[in-house]
Amino acid sequence: MLQLVIQGFQRGFVMADQDNPYIANDDANPTIATISSSSKKGCGGTLLGMGVIIGSLIVFVGLILPVSRRGSGSEAARRMFCSSNLRQIGIGLLNYEHAYKTLPPAYTVDENGTKLHSWRALILPFIEQQKLYEEIDFSKPWNHPDNKVIADLAAPSVFRCPSSPIDMRFTTFLGIVDTNTCLQATTGRVIADVTDGPSETLMVVEANPADARHWMEPSDLDLKEFLEAFVNEESAHYGGRHAITLDNSVRFFPVESDLEMVKAAVTPNSNDGSVVLPGP
């Protein structure tokens, strides 16, 4: 196909050249163009030649456009926005820790143990969403009728990845909730207790679109779910997914990342030695 397009370009230039009324006069001054006696015929041929060139150019652009959309500018911009949003979430988590001396719990519960609200709602004041925070009734579940107005709104933009084709109320920024992860079920982890190093420990990961949750829902992934999804499900980004470390560094994990390395990164007190994480 590409060879045919190139041939079209060549044919167009030849036709335009052969019938160009402004041809060089080799017998006189070769640097001065004179008007051919067949100028009327030449103009028609020139237009035809240019038409072939333009048609070939349109075909060529049509061939390369799908590739450029997927592989370069637009996806690179979306990935940059996604990374920036995740970094803002990391700032919110660390500012929460600065205020309360622990990271937020993965979710809050009432006196009966019923789940109420997610850590994402708890950090709202620390990501410039104080007004939204004040409109939520934290004494009642996130999906209680009294919280329906907020639950029906689109998630704050910081919780959305522009590459994820999901409901605007949902998010793919999830915590890993287990006995030995940064976010624990109902209690906040003290950062000073982390022994594996902040730069080697993940706080929040970008899950696959299939695992998206409502941003207010007190639901994330446990370690087993996360590792299985990492292997078996596609990411919203070409080639991998983001995660944020305890020192607020965004890392991009390729799809072929070693699972033992990933598991070591989400367990802050596994004493598994130095873990070399991928770059941004």
N, C-alpha and C positions, 0 to 999 in steps of 0.2 A: 504493500500500500504506500509506504513512504517513498519507494522508488518511482511509483506512478506520479506522486505529487511533484517530485523533483523534475521528472520529465516534462510535466505540465509547465513548470517555471521556465525550463529551457526552451520549450516550444514557443511560449509566449514572447520571450525576449527575441528569439529569432524572427518571428513574424513581425514584431514591432520594428526591428532593425531593418529588415528587408524592404519594407514599404514606407519607411520614414521619409517624408518629403524634404527634411532638412539633412541632406547627406553631404558628406565631405567631398570636395572637388579635388581629386588627386592631381589633375593636370595643372591646376592653378595653385592657390595657396592651401595646403592641406589643413591649415588651422582655421580656415574660414568656411562656414557652412553656407551652401547655396540652396535655393528652392528648386526641387525637381519639377520637370514638366508634367509628371504624373501625380501632382500633389493631391488632387481630389481622390484618386484611387488610393494613394498612400495614406491619407487620413483614415479612410475606412479600415485599411489593414492594420493601422496602428491601434485603433479602438478595439478591433478584434483581438489583437495580441495582448493588449492590456486586460481585456476581459478574461482571457485564459489565465493570466497571472493572478488576477484578483480571485478568480474561482479556485485556483490551486491554493492560494493563501487561506481562504476560508476553510477548505478541507483540512489543511495542515493545522490550523488553530483548533478545529474540531477534534483532531486526533490527540493533541497534547493537553487540552483543557482538563479532561477527567483526571489525568495523572497529576497535574499541578494542583488541582483541588484537594486531592487526597494526600499528596506527599510533601507539599511545601508550605507556601504562605499562610493559607487560611487555617490549616491544622496547627501550624507552628504558633499562630496568634492565640488560638483557643487553648493550646497547651500552656502558653505563658499566663493567660488569665486564670486557668485552673491552678497553676502553681502559686500564683499570687494570692488566690483565695485561701488555699491551704495554709499559706504562711500567716495570713491574718487569723485563721483559726488557731494556729500555734501560739500566736501572740496572746489571743484571748485566753487560752488554757494557762499560759505562764503568768499572765496578769491575775487570773483567778487564784493561782497558787500563791502569788505574792500577797494577795489580800487575805486568803484563808489558811495559808501555810500548808495546804495540801492541794493536789489536783482534784477536780470535781469527781464525784462518784459517777459511774456510768448512768445511773438513774436514781431518782428519789422514790420513796415508798411511803404509804400511810401506815397507821398503827396496825393494820391487818396484813401488811406486807404487799399490798396491791401497788403495782408500778404506777407512778404519777407522771414524771417528766424526765426528759433526756438531758444529758450533759450539754447538748447543743443549746437548749433553752437557758441553762444555768449560766452560760458564759455570755449571754446577750449584752449585759452592761459593759463587758470588756471588749466588745467588737462594735462599739458605737451604736448599740441598739437598746439603749436604756428605756425609751418610750415604749417600744414593743414589749420589753420585759415587764413593765408596769401594767400592761394590759392583760397579762396572763394571770389566771387564778391558780397559783401553785398548790393550793390546798385541795384541788380537785384534779382528776386525771386529765391528761392532755386532750382527750377526745370527749370530755364532758360537754354537754350543751352550752355551758357557760363559757367554754373556750372555743366554741365552734367558729365564731367569727374570725379568730386568729388562725385556727387550723385550716380554714378554707382559703386563706390568702396564699400567694406564692411564697415560697421560702425566701428568706433574706438572700440576696445575691451571693453573699460570701459562702453560702452552703451549696452553691450550684456549680457544676462543671459545664461549660458551654459545649463540650463535645458529647455529653450524655443525653441521649434522646428519651428523656423521662418526663413524667408529670412535673410541672413547675413547683408543686408542693413537696416534692421528694428530694432526697439528697443521696449522693454516693460517698460522702465523707463520713466514714464510720470508725468507731473505735473497735479494738479487739478486747473483748471482756472475758477475762479468765482469772484464775487464782494468781497467776504470775505474769500479769501484763500491767501497763501503765494505768489503764482505766479498770477499776474493780467495781463489782456490782453495786454496793450501797455505801461504800466507804472510800474516802479519798486517799490516794497514795502520797506519802511524803517523799519528795524528790531526793532528799538526803539519804533515803534508804535504798536508792537505786545503786547497785554495785557494778553494773556492766558499762557505765559511762554514758552521759547524755547524748553524745554524738553517735552512739552505737545502738540506741534504743528508740523504737518507733512509738509515737503517741497515737496518731490517727492515720488511717490509710484511705486511699481512693479505691472503693470497691467497684465491682463490675455493675453495669446498669441493671442486670438481672437481680442483684441483691439490694437495690435501692430501697430506702425506707422514707416514710413521711418524716420531715425534718424534726417534728416535735415528738415523734414516737420514741418511747424509751426502749429502743431495740437496736442492737448492733450485731456484730459477729463474734462467735466464740472462736477459739484458736483453730479447732478442727474445721469449722465452716470456712474460715478464711483461707487456710492452706488448700482445701479442696477446691475452692473457687479460684484460687490463684492458678491452679494447674488446668482446670477444666473449662473456665469461662473466659470469654473475650473481654478485653478492656475497651473503654471508650476511646482510648488513644492508640494510634498506630505504634505497636512495638512494646507497650508496657503501661505502667501506672505509677502515680505519685504516692508518696508517703511523707510524713513530717516527723522529724526526730525530736527528742527531748531538749535539744539545744536550738530548736526552731530552724533546722536546716531541711529544705525540701530535697528529697531524693527521688530519682526516676528509676524504677525497677523494671528491667527488660523482662519480657515474657519468659525468657529462657533462664531466669535467675535460679540459682541453686536453692532448693527448698530448705535445706538445713541452715543456710545463711539467713534466709527470710525468717525462719522460726527463731533463730538465735536473736534476731533484731527486735522481735516483738516481746521477748521475755527479758525483763530488766534485771532479774536476779538469778540468772541461770549459771553465772560464772563460767561461761563458755569461751573465755579468752577474748582476744581482740577480734572484732568482726569488721571486715572491710566492706563497707556499703557502696553501692554505685553512686555516681555523681548526680547532679541536678537533671 
